[in-house]
């Protein structure tokens, strides 16, 4: 046994003292320190080890090793000079290394012990039964599953030859032959049918040093085999679907490492599998942030995000969703769309919409956006009109949504399952309009189709015909339309026999029909036939509170059409929109927002005031008054009526609809005000 003297009882000396005292090969003779209250002195006393202030007396004793723990160079030199020749002097720096080595040894032992426990826990937790033997055939492992399946306690068989205590075992044969026996079916003495695998265990030189048998109940194996087959088929099918899809697909794991891409992805981005799989999700991004990483962080899907991918900086729109299995995030899958394809599809969709709108009513009252009192009143009147077969006259400025109301009235009526025909009376020349509306007989005119042609009134029989811009009809066409409204029958061009039609008429105009009657450009009798159920649709400047919901609706619409991801409209932008006069009404608002989105950067998500095209705010309400704009080409009388109408509307707004105050401010009688409101078609 080696005798040891420790000089220095600080923290390091204390740590080493505790380690060395546990060793059987070393005897600690004494612990020396000038301070008898040092930590090591107290520990030495508690262990029954001799302590002292000076070390000189001990250097004459038979000491094998001296640990100098003070770190004092003078102490080290003096001990080196006074010690016996055979005594080994270890300095403080080396002692610290010894302590670290001892600590690492303990950590290694702890880790190995932990691994051993974990290994035993895993073996006993596995559902598969496991039996292992050493080179001589003696059982060295018999886990809980083996106990359960065989009905044998591990304590009864551990350390005994397997062929003596395990019925029908072939582990000793596997030891002899060194050949594995795989997927062997066997019946245990307790009649449990199992599938077993027996394999030899070899060392690094390839020598057989043992054997292991794993087995489980065959019913579970058969069920598992069936599941594996189904999973393989499903995996193959999913891979085939993904690889045959024209949509570019990218899949990453929970750490954002690429797992799978399909050929469409390679065609779109120019990146092959070796460029993406096994690499971070950001490897394919040329511009923008990784949506895979965002989804993995938030566990929420993202849609319609613009990015640039691949070496060719391909402009794409991506949709990414998390992959959740039993509530656990396993990765994310992204679908990439080429923007050019979006544009083509949007154009096709818009063309289809145009065709559909000429054949049927597409909109309902749910599509009409407006919370202002003026708009609510118009919607309420339109809903009442839908419940009757009466002729409806939609009045309002261009761009206010008259066609939208016509669609909604038809869809809310009893005729909603029948035809809806839209006719723009201003877009068809007078020579063609008659034949289009009423049809013609064979030979009625040069170029007439053989067998004749049904007119739009006949096509719409049982349904609704929408006559837009009714104020643009010529006097002769007005007379023929009057006959249809009065007699409910039409006469084809070139025919003499009347054809009855059951059609509901919805007309629309932005023209002041009362003024047109006075100038002789519109028939008074037709006016009264059309004016059965008039509905005034307010201009946008009279319902500025609707600008925000309208803008939000248009924002969603243009995001889809343009493949953008604009999220909101800034408060300053809305304020600027509210201050504008909107001579073009909702149609102009659509134009302004569409232009703003088009000119925004793809990375921008908020429409700021600077994104808007120039607006003539002076024509709005910045000073509380409206600047009246008179269209060139009107007669003086029409211009005066427009100015009078605009001013009366302004006064009515300022007096909040109080007719008595409005008449007083205008300097006219209340009776005269009622007359002007009716004459000028002003809807309060």
Secondary structure, 3 states (H helix, E strand, C coil): CEEEEEECCCHHHHHHHHHHCCCCCEEEEEEECCCCCCHHHHHHHHCCCEEECCCHHHHCCCCCEEEECCCCHHHHHHHHHHCCCCCEEECHHHHHHHHHHHHHHHHHHHHHHHHHHHHHHHHHHCCCEEEEEECCCEEEEECHHHHHHHCCCHHHHCCCEHHHHCCCCCHHHHHHHCCCEEEEEEECCCCCEEEEEEEEEECCCCCEEEEEEEEEEHHHHHHHHHHHHHHHHHHHHHHHHHHHCCCEEEEEECCCEEEEECHHHHHHHCCCHHHHECCEHHHHEEECCCHHHHHHHHCCCEEEEEEEECCCCEEEEEEEEEEEECCEEEEEEEEEEEHHHHHHHHHHHHHHHHHHHHHCCCCCHHHCCCCCHHHHHHHHHHHHHHCCCCCEEEECCCCCCHHHHHHHHHHCCCCCCCCEEEEECCCCCHHHHHHHHHEECCCCCCCCCCCCEECHHHHCCCCEEEEECHHHCCHHHHHHHHHHHHHCEEECECCCCEEECCCEEEEEECCCHHHHHHHCCCCHHHHHHHCCEEEECCCHHHCHHHHHHHHHHHHHHHHHHHCCCCCEECHHHHHHHHHCCCCCHHHHHHHHHHHHHHHCCCCCCEECHHHCCCCCHHHCCCCCCCCCCCCCCCCHHHHHHHHHHHHHHHHHHHCCCCHHHHHHHHCCCHHHHHHHHHHCCCCC
